[in-house]
Amino acid sequence: MNPRPTAGAARPWSFPTIHRAHLDNGVQVVTIPLPGKTLCAAELVLDAGAAFDEIEGVATLLARAFNEGTAQRDAGAFAGAHLVPVSRFREVAARLERELTT
């Protein structure tokens, strides 16, 4: 068995510059340009979940609906559902809560 090679000298490296901007609708956009790299990654992070529930239990109900389905939609229907505009979120969340509790 050959011995492991020894580590070389550390090469200089620095983190890329992070640019932050806010859209008119309040969404924060973070970009990290990497010149010479043919790479693009996108991630949408929302303040959501039980910690942000205005009505206690909505996040839990939504999570269960995505995993188990409801009386009117199975879990697969949720996976293929269209995105809901933010302006309609409360209406859709209330309707979903009614479906899950009846």
ROPAPA-62163 format. One record per residue: x, y, z of N, C-alpha, C in turn. Coordinates in nm, 4 decimals. Example, Ala and Ser with C-alpha at 12.3 -4.5 7.8 and 13.67 -1.06 7.14 Angstrom:
<sites>
+----------+----------+----------+----------+----------+----------+----------+----------+----------+
|      npx |      npy |      npz |     capx |     capy |     capz |      cpx |      cpy |      cpz |
+----------+----------+----------+----------+----------+----------+----------+----------+----------+
|   1.3190 |  -0.5690 |   0.7800 |   1.2300 |  -0.4500 |   0.7800 |   1.3200 |  -0.3300 |   0.7800 |
|   1.2850 |  -0.2250 |   0.7080 |   1.3670 |  -0.1060 |   0.7140 |   1.2900 |   0.0030 |   0.7870 |
+----------+----------+----------+----------+----------+----------+----------+----------+----------+
</sites>
This chain:
<sites>
+----------+----------+----------+----------+----------+----------+----------+----------+----------+
|      npx |      npy |      npz |     capx |     capy |     capz |      cpx |      cpy |      cpz |
+----------+----------+----------+----------+----------+----------+----------+----------+----------+
|   0.0848 |  -0.1175 |   0.0000 |   0.0000 |   0.0000 |   0.0000 |   0.0895 |   0.1240 |   0.0000 |
|   0.0537 |   0.2209 |  -0.0855 |   0.1329 |   0.3441 |  -0.0942 |   0.0927 |   0.4412 |   0.0159 |
|   0.1891 |   0.5157 |   0.0692 |   0.1535 |   0.6153 |   0.1717 |   0.0766 |   0.7309 |   0.1083 |
|  -0.0047 |   0.7950 |   0.1877 |  -0.0790 |   0.9117 |   0.1403 |   0.0181 |   1.0243 |   0.1055 |
|  -0.0151 |   1.1014 |   0.0025 |   0.0721 |   1.2154 |  -0.0284 |   0.0593 |   1.3224 |   0.0791 |
|   0.1632 |   1.3993 |   0.0952 |   0.1583 |   1.5065 |   0.1945 |   0.0856 |   1.6262 |   0.1344 |
|   0.0270 |   1.7064 |   0.2206 |  -0.0458 |   1.8248 |   0.1761 |   0.0516 |   1.9293 |   0.1258 |
|   0.0134 |   1.9987 |   0.0208 |   0.0958 |   2.1059 |  -0.0319 |   0.0725 |   2.2342 |   0.0452 |
|   0.1393 |   2.3367 |   0.0044 |   0.1239 |   2.4678 |   0.0685 |  -0.0160 |   2.5214 |   0.0385 |
|  -0.0713 |   2.5910 |   0.1328 |  -0.2051 |   2.6500 |   0.1151 |  -0.1993 |   2.7568 |   0.0059 |
|  -0.2979 |   2.7528 |  -0.0829 |  -0.3051 |   2.8533 |  -0.1894 |  -0.3883 |   2.9709 |  -0.1409 |
|  -0.3548 |   3.0908 |  -0.1868 |  -0.4358 |   3.2064 |  -0.1454 |  -0.5779 |   3.1943 |  -0.2011 |
|  -0.6739 |   3.2314 |  -0.1208 |  -0.8141 |   3.2245 |  -0.1621 |  -0.8921 |   3.3253 |  -0.0797 |
|  -0.9915 |   3.3846 |  -0.1421 |  -1.0787 |   3.4766 |  -0.0681 |  -1.2220 |   3.4526 |  -0.1134 |
|  -1.3155 |   3.4833 |  -0.0272 |  -1.4567 |   3.4680 |  -0.0602 |  -1.4943 |   3.5693 |  -0.1681 |
|  -1.5840 |   3.5306 |  -0.2591 |  -1.6292 |   3.6275 |  -0.3595 |  -1.7138 |   3.7364 |  -0.2941 |
|  -1.7241 |   3.8477 |  -0.3618 |  -1.8031 |   3.9606 |  -0.3116 |  -1.9516 |   3.9289 |  -0.3219 |
|  -2.0244 |   3.9560 |  -0.2155 |  -2.1684 |   3.9332 |  -0.2120 |  -2.2383 |   4.0666 |  -0.2350 |
|  -2.3301 |   4.0697 |  -0.3314 |  -2.4072 |   4.1901 |  -0.3614 |  -2.5510 |   4.1677 |  -0.3171 |
|  -2.6071 |   4.2644 |  -0.2463 |  -2.7461 |   4.2558 |  -0.1998 |  -2.8265 |   4.3725 |  -0.2566 |
|  -2.9486 |   4.3435 |  -0.2976 |  -3.0396 |   4.4464 |  -0.3481 |  -3.1805 |   4.4101 |  -0.3048 |
|  -3.2676 |   4.5076 |  -0.3001 |  -3.4086 |   4.4849 |  -0.2659 |  -3.4956 |   4.5287 |  -0.3830 |
|  -3.5884 |   4.4427 |  -0.4234 |  -3.6841 |   4.4768 |  -0.5275 |  -3.7922 |   4.5663 |  -0.4690 |
|  -3.8695 |   4.6291 |  -0.5555 |  -3.9771 |   4.7180 |  -0.5097 |  -4.0785 |   4.6461 |  -0.4212 |
|  -4.0949 |   4.5131 |  -0.4408 |  -4.1925 |   4.4377 |  -0.3621 |  -4.1346 |   4.3872 |  -0.2303 |
|  -4.0109 |   4.4280 |  -0.1968 |  -3.9505 |   4.3898 |  -0.0696 |  -3.8646 |   4.2653 |  -0.0745 |
|  -3.8639 |   4.1955 |  -0.1856 |  -3.7826 |   4.0743 |  -0.1972 |  -3.6352 |   4.1127 |  -0.2011 |
|  -3.5560 |   4.0467 |  -0.1189 |  -3.4119 |   4.0694 |  -0.1188 |  -3.3475 |   3.9752 |  -0.2202 |
|  -3.2626 |   4.0291 |  -0.3054 |  -3.1915 |   3.9494 |  -0.4051 |  -3.0433 |   3.9528 |  -0.3698 |
|  -2.9837 |   3.8351 |  -0.3603 |  -2.8420 |   3.8240 |  -0.3291 |  -2.7740 |   3.7601 |  -0.4498 |
|  -2.6710 |   3.8261 |  -0.5012 |  -2.5954 |   3.7700 |  -0.6135 |  -2.4489 |   3.7611 |  -0.5759 |
|  -2.3849 |   3.6603 |  -0.6303 |  -2.2418 |   3.6403 |  -0.6092 |  -2.1799 |   3.6117 |  -0.7462 |
|  -2.1325 |   3.7162 |  -0.8139 |  -2.0731 |   3.6947 |  -0.9456 |  -1.9454 |   3.6121 |  -0.9362 |
|  -1.9334 |   3.5163 |  -1.0245 |  -1.8133 |   3.4333 |  -1.0331 |  -1.7628 |   3.4395 |  -1.1773 |
|  -1.6880 |   3.5431 |  -1.2125 |  -1.6416 |   3.5581 |  -1.3500 |  -1.5670 |   3.4339 |  -1.3985 |
|  -1.5985 |   3.3951 |  -1.5213 |  -1.5325 |   3.2789 |  -1.5801 |  -1.5991 |   3.1469 |  -1.5454 |
|  -1.6997 |   3.1491 |  -1.4595 |  -1.7694 |   3.0259 |  -1.4206 |  -1.9019 |   3.0173 |  -1.4947 |
|  -1.9292 |   2.9055 |  -1.5561 |  -2.0589 |   2.8852 |  -1.6225 |  -2.1508 |   2.8140 |  -1.5249 |
|  -2.1912 |   2.8872 |  -1.4232 |  -2.2690 |   2.8303 |  -1.3146 |  -2.3779 |   2.9280 |  -1.2751 |
|  -2.4953 |   2.8747 |  -1.2522 |  -2.6040 |   2.9567 |  -1.2007 |  -2.6828 |   2.8707 |  -1.1020 |
|  -2.7038 |   2.9216 |  -0.9845 |  -2.7853 |   2.8527 |  -0.8847 |  -2.8854 |   2.9533 |  -0.8301 |
|  -3.0054 |   2.9064 |  -0.8042 |  -3.1086 |   2.9939 |  -0.7500 |  -3.1758 |   2.9244 |  -0.6330 |
|  -3.2087 |   3.0036 |  -0.5336 |  -3.2770 |   2.9499 |  -0.4160 |  -3.3754 |   3.0552 |  -0.3674 |
|  -3.4954 |   3.0112 |  -0.3361 |  -3.5972 |   3.1017 |  -0.2834 |  -3.6165 |   3.0670 |  -0.1365 |
|  -3.5931 |   3.1635 |  -0.0499 |  -3.6058 |   3.1425 |   0.0939 |  -3.7129 |   3.2383 |   0.1447 |
|  -3.8126 |   3.1837 |   0.2105 |  -3.9236 |   3.2643 |   0.2606 |  -3.9306 |   3.2567 |   0.4120 |
|  -3.9739 |   3.3664 |   0.4725 |  -4.0047 |   3.3627 |   0.6154 |  -4.1359 |   3.2865 |   0.6264 |
|  -4.1275 |   3.1598 |   0.6577 |  -4.2472 |   3.0762 |   0.6614 |  -4.2302 |   2.9694 |   0.7680 |
|  -4.3336 |   2.8936 |   0.7868 |  -4.3292 |   2.7874 |   0.8850 |  -4.3997 |   2.8270 |   1.0130 |
|  -4.3981 |   2.7384 |   1.1072 |  -4.4736 |   2.7568 |   1.2309 |  -4.4342 |   2.8837 |   1.3059 |
|  -4.3085 |   2.9231 |   1.2976 |  -4.2645 |   3.0427 |   1.3696 |  -4.3295 |   3.1691 |   1.3159 |
|  -4.3808 |   3.1650 |   1.1922 |  -4.4394 |   3.2828 |   1.1303 |  -4.5908 |   3.2713 |   1.1136 |
|  -4.6525 |   3.1680 |   1.1705 |  -4.7969 |   3.1504 |   1.1591 |  -4.8721 |   3.2665 |   1.2217 |
|  -4.9597 |   3.3293 |   1.1436 |  -5.0499 |   3.4287 |   1.2015 |  -5.1684 |   3.3575 |   1.2653 |
|  -5.2044 |   3.2430 |   1.2074 |  -5.3092 |   3.1579 |   1.2635 |  -5.2398 |   3.0284 |   1.3041 |
|  -5.2384 |   2.9987 |   1.4313 |  -5.1645 |   2.8828 |   1.4809 |  -5.2101 |   2.7546 |   1.4112 |
|  -5.1127 |   2.6781 |   1.3622 |  -5.1406 |   2.5484 |   1.3024 |  -5.1437 |   2.5454 |   1.1513 |
|  -5.1431 |   2.6613 |   1.0848 |  -5.1518 |   2.6632 |   0.9387 |  -5.0305 |   2.5941 |   0.8759 |
|  -4.9104 |   2.6226 |   0.9248 |  -4.7898 |   2.5605 |   0.8681 |  -4.7955 |   2.4088 |   0.8819 |
|  -4.8425 |   2.3604 |   0.9949 |  -4.8554 |   2.2166 |   1.0160 |  -4.9573 |   2.1570 |   0.9201 |
|  -5.0702 |   2.2253 |   0.9027 |  -5.1724 |   2.1770 |   0.8095 |  -5.1184 |   2.1718 |   0.6670 |
|  -5.0448 |   2.2748 |   0.6263 |  -4.9884 |   2.2759 |   0.4915 |  -4.8874 |   2.1630 |   0.4741 |
|  -4.8036 |   2.1423 |   0.5727 |  -4.7041 |   2.0352 |   0.5637 |  -4.7725 |   1.8991 |   0.5519 |
|  -4.8776 |   1.8794 |   0.6289 |  -4.9509 |   1.7521 |   0.6203 |  -5.0177 |   1.7366 |   0.4850 |
|  -5.0723 |   1.8454 |   0.4321 |  -5.1378 |   1.8388 |   0.3008 |  -5.0370 |   1.7997 |   0.1929 |
|  -4.9179 |   1.8557 |   0.1985 |  -4.8160 |   1.8223 |   0.0991 |  -4.7754 |   1.6763 |   0.1078 |
|  -4.7722 |   1.6216 |   0.2283 |  -4.7303 |   1.4823 |   0.2467 |  -4.8440 |   1.3819 |   0.2329 |
|  -4.9637 |   1.4169 |   0.2829 |  -5.0727 |   1.3203 |   0.2916 |  -5.1901 |   1.3496 |   0.1988 |
|  -5.2013 |   1.4743 |   0.1508 |  -5.3160 |   1.5122 |   0.0693 |  -5.4323 |   1.5547 |   0.1570 |
|  -5.5435 |   1.5882 |   0.0898 |  -5.6653 |   1.6287 |   0.1594 |  -5.7813 |   1.5496 |   0.1005 |
|  -5.9017 |   1.5810 |   0.1445 |  -6.0192 |   1.5126 |   0.0908 |  -6.0366 |   1.5410 |  -0.0585 |
|  -5.9938 |   1.6590 |  -0.1041 |  -6.0130 |   1.6972 |  -0.2447 |  -5.8886 |   1.6822 |  -0.3313 |
|  -5.7707 |   1.6777 |  -0.2717 |  -5.6460 |   1.6657 |  -0.3494 |  -5.5535 |   1.5663 |  -0.2815 |
|  -5.4957 |   1.4757 |  -0.3611 |  -5.3959 |   1.3862 |  -0.3023 |  -5.2607 |   1.4581 |  -0.3006 |
|  -5.1616 |   1.3977 |  -0.2359 |  -5.0309 |   1.4616 |  -0.2217 |  -4.9691 |   1.4926 |  -0.3575 |
|  -4.9921 |   1.4058 |  -0.4562 |  -4.9388 |   1.4294 |  -0.5902 |  -4.9946 |   1.5544 |  -0.6537 |
|  -5.1207 |   1.5865 |  -0.6256 |  -5.1807 |   1.7076 |  -0.6800 |  -5.1121 |   1.8315 |  -0.6239 |
|  -5.0730 |   1.8253 |  -0.4980 |  -5.0012 |   1.9382 |  -0.4403 |  -4.8640 |   1.9529 |  -0.5040 |
|  -4.7982 |   1.8431 |  -0.5323 |  -4.6651 |   1.8486 |  -0.5924 |  -4.6695 |   1.9138 |  -0.7304 |
|  -4.7788 |   1.8974 |  -0.8028 |  -4.7895 |   1.9544 |  -0.9361 |  -4.8686 |   2.0842 |  -0.9407 |
|  -4.9029 |   2.1387 |  -0.8264 |  -4.9861 |   2.2599 |  -0.8225 |  -4.9083 |   2.3810 |  -0.8725 |
|  -4.9816 |   2.4755 |  -0.9262 |  -4.9202 |   2.6011 |  -0.9692 |  -4.8927 |   2.6877 |  -0.8479 |
|  -4.7950 |   2.7746 |  -0.8612 |  -4.7645 |   2.8668 |  -0.7527 |  -4.8801 |   2.9646 |  -0.7337 |
|  -4.9007 |   3.0039 |  -0.6117 |  -5.0090 |   3.0957 |  -0.5782 |  -4.9493 |   3.2350 |  -0.5601 |
|  -5.0078 |   3.3365 |  -0.6250 |  -4.9574 |   3.4727 |  -0.6035 |  -4.9685 |   3.5108 |  -0.4564 |
|  -4.8739 |   3.5859 |  -0.4085 |  -4.8727 |   3.6265 |  -0.2678 |  -5.0037 |   3.6949 |  -0.2306 |
|  -5.0600 |   3.7718 |  -0.3235 |  -5.1838 |   3.8440 |  -0.2940 |  -5.3000 |   3.7494 |  -0.2629 |
|  -5.2913 |   3.6244 |  -0.3062 |  -5.3999 |   3.5283 |  -0.2812 |  -5.3641 |   3.4274 |  -0.1727 |
|  -5.2476 |   3.4406 |  -0.1098 |  -5.2021 |   3.3387 |  -0.0160 |  -5.2979 |   3.3185 |   0.1004 |
|  -5.3436 |   3.4272 |   0.1628 |  -5.4340 |   3.4123 |   0.2782 |  -5.5617 |   3.3398 |   0.2390 |
|  -5.6180 |   3.3764 |   0.1241 |  -5.7403 |   3.3113 |   0.0758 |  -5.7178 |   3.1617 |   0.0548 |
|  -5.6068 |   3.1272 |  -0.0104 |  -5.5778 |   2.9861 |  -0.0378 |  -5.5482 |   2.9115 |   0.0919 |
|  -5.4742 |   2.9738 |   0.1833 |  -5.4436 |   2.9090 |   0.3113 |  -5.5710 |   2.8829 |   0.3908 |
|  -5.6639 |   2.9788 |   0.3913 |  -5.7904 |   2.9610 |   0.4638 |  -5.8723 |   2.8487 |   0.4014 |
|  -5.8779 |   2.8436 |   0.2676 |  -5.9519 |   2.7367 |   0.1999 |  -5.8887 |   2.6007 |   0.2296 |
|  -5.7551 |   2.5969 |   0.2288 |  -5.6865 |   2.4720 |   0.2584 |  -5.7132 |   2.4281 |   0.4022 |
|  -5.7128 |   2.5235 |   0.4940 |  -5.7425 |   2.4895 |   0.6332 |  -5.8822 |   2.4302 |   0.6461 |
|  -5.9821 |   2.4875 |   0.5757 |  -6.1175 |   2.4340 |   0.5793 |  -6.1195 |   2.2911 |   0.5247 |
|  -6.0471 |   2.2671 |   0.4147 |  -6.0443 |   2.1324 |   0.3541 |  -5.9836 |   2.0308 |   0.4507 |
|  -5.8808 |   2.0730 |   0.5231 |  -5.8117 |   1.9798 |   0.6111 |  -5.8889 |   1.9510 |   0.7386 |
|  -5.9745 |   2.0423 |   0.7788 |  -6.0431 |   2.0250 |   0.9065 |  -6.1864 |   1.9762 |   0.8916 |
|  -6.2325 |   1.9569 |   0.7677 |  -6.3699 |   1.9083 |   0.7500 |  -6.3697 |   1.7647 |   0.7031 |
+----------+----------+----------+----------+----------+----------+----------+----------+----------+
</sites>
